[in-house]
Amino acid sequence: MWTRKKLKTEAKTLIKYHYWWMVLVSLIILFAAGSSSGSLGGGYSAGSNNGNSYGSTDYSSTDIVLFITVICIVLMVVLLISAIAFAFRAFLLNPLYVGCLRYILNTRQGNRNFADIIFAFSNCYMNVVKIMFLRDVKLFLWTLLLIIPGIVKHYEYQMIPYILSENPAIDSTRAFDLTRTMTYGDKWNIFVLVLSFLPWEILSACTCLIVGVFWVNPYVNVTMAELYIELREKAFRCNGVLPGELCGYTYNGIYKY
């Protein structure tokens, strides 16, 4: 059974010997896993007609047509920007995120290779894109139902990118089955683990993200990687993993410095 103390101790050990690399990779993760949003605002104000005119009806009709046209243009622009942002996330950021996780997990075993960061782009790329896309869509739909189910599913699907970092060729249905098996009975514990970093996040905000860049982000990312190894081992113990399905990482890999 894993504990927060154990995970954090292991994370600190790994960071100690690979500090600057973990800072760099965590910056990439911040870029890849972070969300960006944009908004377009438009205002339209119509002048008032101070004089009484029987031709005001024609002017009003033109005004309505113009207003509808502007609204349609704004909606089209918003949809276009949203589509571009979504495609950017799906085809570039998500695979990059998977590669960063592979780098951390391989570094844990003493197999540090910076090329792991672009691993997903040359290993079953479209499958990685598809499964991460499905994860994002499912999370979005669950969040539409209610906030609580969305949070629960967020933790249930949290191991998807780690699984892909180990086996990018895995079937989508099987990937979701595996993450469900790994997080079963542990979602609350994962939530508490994430919550335990809140004081660090507050300190990071108070220092204009300086503490976040140079400590909190690497600390969180490596701790969550350690969590994956523990949940992965739990899946092995309960025979939830098929032969050869997850064979990229060891459970208690010896650090080779």
C-alpha positions as CSV (number, residue, x, y, z in Angstrom):
1,M,0.0,0.0,0.0
2,W,1.4,3.3,-1.0
3,T,1.6,6.3,1.2
4,R,2.0,10.0,0.4
5,K,5.2,10.1,2.5
6,K,6.7,7.2,0.5
7,L,5.9,8.7,-2.9
8,K,7.3,12.1,-1.9
9,T,10.4,10.6,-0.4
10,E,11.1,8.7,-3.7
11,A,10.4,11.8,-5.7
12,K,12.8,13.9,-3.7
13,T,15.5,11.3,-4.2
14,L,15.1,11.3,-7.9
15,I,14.9,15.1,-8.1
16,K,18.1,15.4,-6.0
17,Y,20.1,13.6,-8.6
18,H,18.5,15.0,-11.8
19,Y,17.3,18.4,-10.6
20,W,17.9,20.6,-13.6
21,W,16.6,18.1,-16.0
22,M,13.4,17.7,-14.0
23,V,13.0,21.5,-13.9
24,L,13.3,21.6,-17.7
25,V,10.9,18.7,-18.3
26,S,8.4,20.2,-15.9
27,L,8.5,23.4,-17.8
28,I,7.6,21.5,-20.9
29,I,4.8,19.7,-19.0
30,L,3.5,23.0,-17.8
31,F,3.3,24.1,-21.4
32,A,1.9,20.8,-22.8
33,A,-0.6,19.9,-20.0
34,G,-1.7,23.5,-19.2
35,S,-4.9,24.9,-20.8
36,S,-5.2,28.1,-22.7
37,S,-8.3,30.0,-23.3
38,G,-9.2,33.0,-25.4
39,S,-12.2,35.1,-25.6
40,L,-13.5,37.4,-28.2
41,G,-15.7,40.3,-27.1
42,G,-17.6,42.5,-29.4
43,G,-19.8,45.4,-28.8
44,Y,-22.3,47.0,-30.9
45,S,-24.1,50.2,-30.2
46,A,-26.7,51.7,-32.4
47,G,-27.3,55.4,-32.6
48,S,-30.6,56.8,-31.6
49,N,-32.9,58.7,-33.9
50,N,-33.9,61.8,-32.1
51,G,-36.5,62.8,-34.7
52,N,-39.7,61.0,-35.3
53,S,-39.7,59.5,-38.8
54,Y,-42.1,57.2,-40.6
55,G,-39.0,55.6,-42.3
56,S,-37.6,54.3,-39.0
57,T,-39.0,50.8,-39.7
58,D,-36.6,50.3,-42.7
59,Y,-33.6,51.5,-40.6
60,S,-34.5,49.0,-37.8
61,S,-34.6,46.1,-40.3
62,T,-31.2,47.0,-41.6
63,D,-29.9,47.3,-38.1
64,I,-31.2,43.8,-37.2
65,V,-29.6,42.3,-40.3
66,L,-26.3,43.9,-39.5
67,F,-26.5,42.7,-35.9
68,I,-27.2,39.1,-36.9
69,T,-24.3,39.3,-39.4
70,V,-21.9,40.5,-36.8
71,I,-23.0,37.8,-34.4
72,C,-22.5,35.1,-37.0
73,I,-19.0,36.4,-37.9
74,V,-18.0,36.5,-34.2
75,L,-19.3,32.9,-33.7
76,M,-17.4,31.7,-36.7
77,V,-14.2,33.3,-35.5
78,V,-14.7,31.8,-32.0
79,L,-15.4,28.3,-33.5
80,L,-12.3,28.6,-35.8
81,I,-10.0,29.6,-33.0
82,S,-11.4,26.9,-30.7
83,A,-10.9,24.3,-33.5
84,I,-7.3,25.4,-34.0
85,A,-6.6,25.4,-30.3
86,F,-8.2,21.9,-29.9
87,A,-6.2,20.5,-32.8
88,F,-3.0,22.1,-31.4
89,R,-3.6,20.3,-28.1
90,A,-4.6,17.0,-29.7
91,F,-1.8,16.7,-32.2
92,L,1.1,18.4,-30.5
93,L,0.6,19.1,-26.7
94,N,-0.9,15.7,-25.7
95,P,1.9,13.6,-27.4
96,L,4.5,15.9,-25.9
97,Y,3.0,15.4,-22.5
98,V,3.1,11.7,-22.9
99,G,6.8,11.9,-23.9
100,C,7.7,14.0,-20.9
101,L,6.1,11.4,-18.6
102,R,8.1,8.7,-20.3
103,Y,11.3,10.7,-19.7
104,I,10.6,11.0,-16.0
105,L,9.7,7.3,-15.7
106,N,12.8,6.2,-17.6
107,T,15.0,8.5,-15.6
108,R,13.7,6.8,-12.5
109,Q,15.3,3.6,-13.8
110,G,18.6,5.3,-14.7
111,N,17.8,5.4,-18.4
112,R,17.7,9.1,-19.0
113,N,17.2,10.0,-22.6
114,F,16.0,13.5,-23.6
115,A,14.8,12.1,-26.9
116,D,12.0,10.4,-24.9
117,I,10.2,13.7,-24.8
118,I,9.3,13.3,-28.5
119,F,8.9,9.6,-28.2
120,A,5.1,9.7,-29.0
121,F,5.7,11.4,-32.3
122,S,7.5,8.3,-33.7
123,N,5.7,5.5,-31.8
124,C,2.1,4.9,-32.7
125,Y,1.5,8.6,-32.9
126,M,-2.1,8.5,-34.1
127,N,-3.0,6.0,-31.5
128,V,-1.7,8.3,-28.8
129,V,-3.5,11.2,-30.3
130,K,-6.8,9.2,-30.5
131,I,-6.7,7.9,-26.9
132,M,-5.8,11.2,-25.4
133,F,-8.5,12.9,-27.5
134,L,-11.0,10.4,-26.2
135,R,-9.9,11.1,-22.7
136,D,-10.3,14.8,-23.1
137,V,-13.8,14.4,-24.7
138,K,-15.0,12.0,-22.0
139,L,-13.8,14.4,-19.3
140,F,-15.5,17.3,-21.0
141,L,-18.8,15.4,-21.3
142,W,-18.6,14.1,-17.7
143,T,-18.0,17.7,-16.5
144,L,-21.1,18.8,-18.4
145,L,-23.2,16.5,-16.3
146,L,-22.1,17.8,-12.9
147,I,-18.8,19.0,-11.4
148,I,-18.5,16.1,-9.0
149,P,-18.7,13.3,-11.7
150,G,-16.2,15.3,-13.7
151,I,-13.7,15.4,-10.8
152,V,-14.2,11.6,-10.2
153,K,-13.5,10.8,-13.8
154,H,-10.5,13.1,-13.9
155,Y,-8.8,11.0,-11.3
156,E,-10.1,7.7,-12.9
157,Y,-8.5,8.7,-16.2
158,Q,-5.4,10.2,-14.8
159,M,-3.2,7.2,-15.6
160,I,-4.0,7.2,-19.3
161,P,-1.0,9.3,-20.4
162,Y,1.3,7.2,-18.2
163,I,0.0,4.0,-19.7
164,L,0.5,5.4,-23.2
165,S,4.1,6.4,-22.3
166,E,4.7,2.8,-21.5
167,N,2.6,1.2,-24.3
168,P,1.7,3.6,-27.0
169,A,0.1,0.8,-29.1
170,I,-2.4,-0.2,-26.5
171,D,-6.1,-0.4,-27.6
172,S,-8.2,2.5,-26.4
173,T,-10.8,0.4,-24.6
174,R,-8.0,-1.5,-22.9
175,A,-6.3,1.7,-21.8
176,F,-9.5,3.0,-20.1
177,D,-10.0,-0.4,-18.5
178,L,-6.4,-0.3,-17.1
179,T,-6.7,3.2,-15.7
180,R,-10.0,2.2,-14.1
181,T,-8.3,-0.9,-12.5
182,M,-5.4,1.1,-11.3
183,T,-7.4,3.9,-9.7
184,Y,-10.1,1.7,-8.3
185,G,-10.4,2.3,-4.5
186,D,-7.7,5.0,-4.7
187,K,-9.4,8.0,-6.2
188,W,-9.9,9.6,-2.8
189,N,-6.3,8.9,-1.8
190,I,-5.1,10.5,-5.1
191,F,-7.3,13.5,-4.4
192,V,-5.8,13.9,-1.0
193,L,-2.3,13.5,-2.5
194,V,-2.9,16.3,-4.9
195,L,-4.5,18.4,-2.2
196,S,-1.4,18.0,-0.1
197,F,0.5,20.1,-2.6
198,L,-1.8,23.1,-2.1
199,P,0.5,24.9,0.4
200,W,3.3,24.7,-2.1
201,E,1.0,26.0,-4.9
202,I,0.0,28.9,-2.7
203,L,3.7,29.6,-2.0
204,S,4.4,29.4,-5.7
205,A,1.6,32.0,-6.4
206,C,3.0,34.3,-3.8
207,T,6.5,34.2,-5.4
208,C,5.2,34.9,-8.9
209,L,5.6,31.2,-9.8
210,I,9.4,31.2,-9.1
211,V,9.0,28.5,-6.4
212,G,6.7,26.6,-8.8
213,V,9.2,26.5,-11.6
214,F,12.2,25.6,-9.6
215,W,10.6,23.2,-7.1
216,V,6.8,22.6,-7.0
217,N,6.3,21.5,-10.6
218,P,9.1,19.0,-10.6
219,Y,8.1,17.8,-7.1
220,V,4.5,17.2,-8.2
221,N,5.3,15.6,-11.6
222,V,7.8,13.2,-10.2
223,T,5.5,12.3,-7.2
224,M,2.7,11.5,-9.7
225,A,5.1,9.3,-11.7
226,E,5.9,7.4,-8.5
227,L,2.2,7.1,-7.9
228,Y,1.8,5.5,-11.4
229,I,4.4,2.9,-10.6
230,E,2.6,2.0,-7.3
231,L,-0.8,1.8,-9.0
232,R,0.7,-0.2,-11.8
233,E,2.1,-2.7,-9.3
234,K,-1.4,-2.9,-7.7
235,A,-2.8,-3.8,-11.1
236,F,-0.2,-6.6,-11.5
237,R,-1.0,-8.0,-8.1
238,C,-4.7,-8.2,-8.9
239,N,-4.0,-9.8,-12.3
240,G,-5.4,-6.7,-14.0
241,V,-2.6,-6.6,-16.6
242,L,-2.3,-9.0,-19.5
243,P,1.1,-10.6,-20.3
244,G,3.4,-8.2,-22.1
245,E,0.9,-5.4,-21.8
246,L,3.0,-3.2,-19.5
247,C,6.6,-4.1,-19.6
248,G,8.4,-0.8,-20.1
249,Y,9.1,0.1,-16.5
250,T,10.1,-1.8,-13.4
251,Y,8.3,-1.5,-10.0
252,N,11.3,-0.7,-7.8
253,G,13.9,0.3,-10.3
254,I,17.3,0.9,-8.9
255,Y,18.5,4.5,-9.6
256,K,21.7,4.5,-11.7
257,Y,23.4,7.8,-11.1
